[in-house]
Amino acid sequence: MAVREWARFAARTAVLPVRRALTGGRIADAPNLRAGLRCRVLSGAIARLPRTVRERRAITRLGAVDRAAVWDTFHGQ
């Protein structure tokens, strides 16, 4: 799920300048649509990835509930 969302975020970030050019800049000027900000967010997430993976592995080892059970509860199945 996380990889899919990262890919979507990156793809949308990459497309923003193209969409702005094609629409003559008529894309909403919402702060979350600024390509520079989105690139900084993506690079920050990538920089934190090794630590996040280590922490998630530790949580998995120490967890009392299986990840599949958590996913089923979260996902509503």
Backbone bond lengths (Angstrom), bond angles and torsions (degrees), N, CA, C in turn:
res aa  C-N    CA-C-N  psi(-1)  N-CA   C-N-CA  omega(-1)  CA-C   N-CA-C  phi
1 M - - - 1.435 - - 1.535 109.85 -
2 A 1.333 116.98 -45.45 1.460 119.97 -177.93 1.526 111.33 -64.08
3 V 1.325 116.84 -41.59 1.467 120.37 -179.61 1.528 109.79 -62.88
4 R 1.319 117.28 -42.23 1.462 121.01 178.91 1.525 110.88 -60.64
5 E 1.324 116.64 -44.27 1.463 119.97 -178.53 1.526 111.85 -68.75
6 W 1.333 117.22 -37.19 1.468 120.58 175.55 1.522 109.50 -61.03
7 A 1.323 116.03 -44.50 1.466 120.41 -179.24 1.530 110.76 -62.78
8 R 1.312 116.83 -43.03 1.462 120.56 178.34 1.523 111.27 -62.67
9 F 1.326 116.47 -44.00 1.466 121.35 179.77 1.524 109.83 -61.38
10 A 1.341 116.64 -46.26 1.464 121.03 -179.37 1.531 110.80 -64.44
11 A 1.321 116.97 -42.41 1.467 120.17 -179.85 1.528 111.05 -64.02
12 R 1.302 116.32 -44.23 1.472 119.06 178.86 1.519 111.35 -64.68
13 T 1.311 116.75 -37.24 1.463 120.58 177.71 1.523 110.13 -63.70
14 A 1.326 116.55 -42.87 1.458 120.94 -179.48 1.530 111.94 -65.81
15 V 1.311 116.93 -31.36 1.470 121.35 -176.03 1.531 112.34 -83.09
16 L 1.310 118.38 -22.03 1.469 120.54 -175.67 1.527 113.97 -53.55
17 P 1.341 119.32 -50.29 1.476 117.81 179.79 1.534 112.81 -61.67
18 V 1.314 116.64 -34.81 1.467 120.31 178.66 1.524 109.90 -66.53
19 R 1.327 116.10 -45.77 1.469 119.74 178.90 1.526 111.41 -61.75
20 R 1.336 115.71 -39.85 1.473 118.65 178.58 1.519 110.46 -62.47
21 A 1.333 115.94 -42.71 1.462 119.83 -179.79 1.530 111.17 -64.79
22 L 1.314 116.67 -41.76 1.467 120.76 -177.96 1.520 112.75 -70.54
23 T 1.325 116.73 -29.79 1.470 119.93 -178.00 1.526 111.94 -99.47
24 G 1.307 116.91 6.07 1.465 119.56 -179.34 1.512 112.74 67.76
25 G 1.346 117.07 29.88 1.457 121.84 178.31 1.510 114.19 81.23
26 R 1.317 117.51 15.54 1.463 120.53 -176.60 1.528 113.55 -87.12
27 I 1.314 117.80 20.21 1.469 120.47 174.46 1.524 106.95 -84.53
28 A 1.300 116.35 141.63 1.467 120.86 -179.38 1.522 111.10 -49.25
29 D 1.313 116.45 143.55 1.460 121.61 -179.00 1.519 112.32 -91.71
30 A 1.305 117.34 31.23 1.461 120.89 178.54 1.531 109.19 -61.40
31 P 1.330 117.65 140.13 1.465 120.21 -178.10 1.531 113.62 -55.38
32 N 1.320 117.22 -33.62 1.461 118.67 -178.17 1.529 112.42 -74.92
33 L 1.315 118.28 -3.36 1.457 121.59 177.11 1.520 112.70 -102.29
34 R 1.328 117.72 3.63 1.463 120.03 177.21 1.525 108.95 -76.51
35 A 1.318 116.46 123.74 1.466 121.92 -175.94 1.528 111.27 -59.55
36 G 1.316 118.07 -40.54 1.465 120.76 -179.68 1.522 112.32 -60.96
37 L 1.306 116.06 -44.79 1.462 120.71 178.42 1.523 110.22 -63.59
38 R 1.324 116.72 -45.13 1.460 120.31 -179.61 1.524 111.36 -62.46
39 C 1.329 117.66 -38.15 1.471 120.76 177.34 1.524 110.96 -65.58
40 R 1.325 117.22 -39.44 1.471 119.95 177.34 1.526 110.95 -65.39
41 V 1.318 117.19 -40.08 1.468 121.04 177.78 1.524 109.68 -62.25
42 L 1.315 116.91 -46.96 1.459 121.13 -179.27 1.525 111.21 -63.49
43 S 1.328 117.90 -42.96 1.467 119.78 179.67 1.527 110.97 -67.69
44 G 1.321 117.59 -35.08 1.466 120.14 176.34 1.520 111.98 -64.81
45 A 1.320 115.96 -41.17 1.471 119.86 177.90 1.524 110.98 -65.15
46 I 1.318 116.96 -40.52 1.467 120.69 178.42 1.528 110.31 -65.10
47 A 1.311 116.99 -40.41 1.473 120.57 179.50 1.529 111.17 -63.39
48 R 1.320 116.94 -32.98 1.471 120.88 -178.76 1.530 113.07 -87.17
49 L 1.317 117.21 -6.45 1.463 120.98 -174.47 1.526 114.08 -57.08
50 P 1.340 120.55 -48.06 1.473 118.42 -179.12 1.530 113.13 -58.00
51 R 1.314 116.49 -44.15 1.466 119.69 179.73 1.529 110.74 -65.58
52 T 1.313 116.72 -41.49 1.459 120.76 -179.87 1.524 111.18 -62.35
53 V 1.332 116.97 -42.03 1.466 120.33 178.84 1.527 110.29 -63.29
54 R 1.326 117.11 -43.71 1.477 120.23 177.35 1.520 111.14 -59.71
55 E 1.322 116.92 -45.72 1.461 120.55 -179.60 1.523 111.82 -64.31
56 R 1.319 117.55 -40.05 1.470 120.41 179.25 1.525 110.84 -65.95
57 R 1.323 116.94 -37.84 1.468 119.55 177.28 1.523 110.61 -64.54
58 A 1.329 117.11 -40.44 1.463 120.52 178.56 1.530 110.03 -63.98
59 I 1.314 116.88 -41.77 1.458 120.72 179.02 1.524 110.20 -62.91
60 T 1.333 116.12 -41.26 1.466 120.16 179.01 1.523 110.90 -61.58
61 R 1.338 116.59 -43.87 1.472 120.06 179.91 1.520 111.88 -63.13
62 L 1.323 117.14 -38.61 1.457 121.54 -174.75 1.526 113.58 -91.35
63 G 1.309 116.91 -9.78 1.459 120.63 -173.97 1.514 113.56 -66.01
64 A 1.321 115.34 142.09 1.462 121.22 178.28 1.526 111.17 -88.81
65 V 1.333 116.56 -16.35 1.459 121.84 -178.23 1.524 108.17 -119.19
66 D 1.309 116.29 136.53 1.457 121.97 179.13 1.529 110.64 -63.55
67 R 1.325 116.93 144.01 1.466 121.10 179.93 1.523 112.28 -57.70
68 A 1.330 116.92 -36.14 1.462 119.98 179.50 1.526 111.11 -62.68
69 A 1.317 116.86 -38.12 1.465 120.43 178.22 1.531 110.70 -66.99
70 V 1.310 116.01 -39.86 1.469 119.92 177.90 1.523 109.21 -63.81
71 W 1.341 117.28 -45.15 1.455 121.07 -179.85 1.523 110.47 -60.74
72 D 1.342 116.89 -44.69 1.460 119.73 -179.81 1.524 111.21 -60.02
73 T 1.322 116.75 -40.21 1.464 120.76 178.53 1.523 110.75 -67.62
74 F 1.333 116.11 -45.80 1.467 121.85 -178.31 1.518 110.73 -66.06
75 H 1.299 116.79 -42.56 1.454 122.72 -174.13 1.524 111.87 -81.47
76 G 1.306 117.07 -11.15 1.453 121.33 176.29 1.514 115.63 81.52
77 Q 1.310 116.83 29.65 1.472 119.34 179.43 1.488 111.14 -98.40
